Amino acid sequence: MQPIPSIESDQDQRRFEQIIGNSSALESVLEQVQRVAPASSTVLILGETGTGKELIARSIHNVSTRCGRPFVKLNCAALPFDLLESELFGHEKGAFTGAIAQKMGRFELAHTGTLFLDEIGDIPLASQPKLLRVLQEQEFERLGSGRTIRVDVRLVAATHRDLAEMVKRNEFRSDLYYRLNVFPITIPPLRERREDIVSLVWHFVDLFSRKIGKTIQCIPPETLAAFQCHDWPGNIRELQNVIERAIILSNNGTLPNILAPRTNETPNVSSAQPTLKDFERDLIVQTLRSADWVIGGAAGAASKLGVKRTTLMAKMKKLGIVRPGRRSSKTSETTDQYLAEARPVSSAYPAGGWLPTE
């Protein structure tokens, strides 16, 4: 299995945990993380469900001066209203029915560290003034107690909701929204960072093959191409689940394409089915566009696809891929110049990828 490219391996530049990819969209997010991490400012992470908001929150903590101190998390949508305030602020024994002992809340547990509140848009209106107070004053009282507790907590919040629209509908307090929206970071959906999909696929294949106990030695090129073309409405979480399911269904060390239509479905005979060459061409053109048609270098299309520059040039020539606005003869000449220095390119696909490597 080929090495899995990962931002996590670049330890000299940043300490990002389990964040896979090198697309420009992801790099922009991580640049914002590096800028805001040293401060104690509140961060609001926005993005669709399954985009990895908790990983970004952990990265902010890991890169900050609070690294090594508590990182406490709470999913605000997972708790009923009557338990949420107890989880946030704690309670004294006898504060309510069932409170048989004193309990520390998440703010106390996160003292000197970072508190991550996921799905903060689900906090009830009745609880929002108390949250606003602790953000502004860094103090609160446990339920059933009159003693004020002061804390030093850096808050990172996340939501897939449009809080500004919720404010307009009076479903979210405007003062709390503006207090949270100090430094917003928007995570792009997976369909806007398709060049990271191959790296993510290999990452999850390695992860779940060890977890499930099944070795995957080959990912067919048409399977990777199908993953690249899928819109992934559930984002990285959906991709992760698809890979895990595919490994369970795999035979002979080959990862199946479970995104393919079922064989008992009636095919659309009015339109031609795409071929492997079509998938390859679309994938290469899409990657070239994302790299502004730069082939070589660290940010070039060849690097994004995980192949050598000469290999990509050979595939471009074979598939007739020409940069828009340029004559094909000129492109062919340029291709020949690159290939003159290269060894012959094998036409067979390797076990670990969709393009032949040298």
NORTARA-V261195 format. One record per backbone hydrogen bond with DSSP energy under -1.0 kcal/mol. NH is the residue of the N-H (numbers start at 1). CO is the residue of the C=O. If there is no record, write none. Layout:
NH,CO
NH,CO
//
This chain:
9,6
10,7
11,9
14,10
27,23
28,24
29,25
30,26
31,27
32,28
33,29
34,30
35,31
36,32
37,33
43,155
44,183
45,157
46,185
47,159
51,48
56,52
57,53
58,54
59,55
60,56
61,57
62,58
63,59
67,64
69,66
72,114
74,116
76,118
78,75
83,80
84,80
87,83
88,84
89,85
90,86
91,103
92,143
94,99
95,92
99,96
100,98
103,91
106,87
107,88
109,105
110,106
111,108
112,152
113,110
114,70
115,154
116,72
117,156
118,74
120,158
122,119
123,120
127,124
131,127
132,128
133,129
134,130
135,131
136,132
137,133
138,134
140,149
143,90
145,142
149,140
151,138
154,113
156,115
157,43
158,117
159,45
163,161
166,162
167,163
168,164
169,165
170,167
171,166
177,173
178,174
179,175
180,176
181,177
182,180
185,44
187,46
192,189
193,190
196,193
197,194
200,196
201,197
202,198
203,199
204,200
205,201
206,202
207,203
208,204
209,205
210,206
211,207
212,208
213,209
214,209
217,253
218,253
219,351
224,220
225,221
226,222
227,223
228,224
229,225
230,226
235,232
237,50
239,235
240,236
241,237
242,238
243,239
244,240
245,241
246,242
247,243
248,244
249,245
254,251
255,218
258,256
260,257
265,262
269,267
271,268
279,275
280,276
281,277
282,278
283,279
284,280
285,281
286,282
287,283
288,284
289,285
290,286
291,287
292,289
293,288
294,291
300,297
301,294
302,295
304,300
305,301
307,302
312,308
313,309
314,310
315,311
316,312
317,313
318,314
319,315
321,316
326,323
331,327
332,328
333,329
334,330
335,331
336,332
337,333
338,334
339,335
340,336
341,338
342,339
//
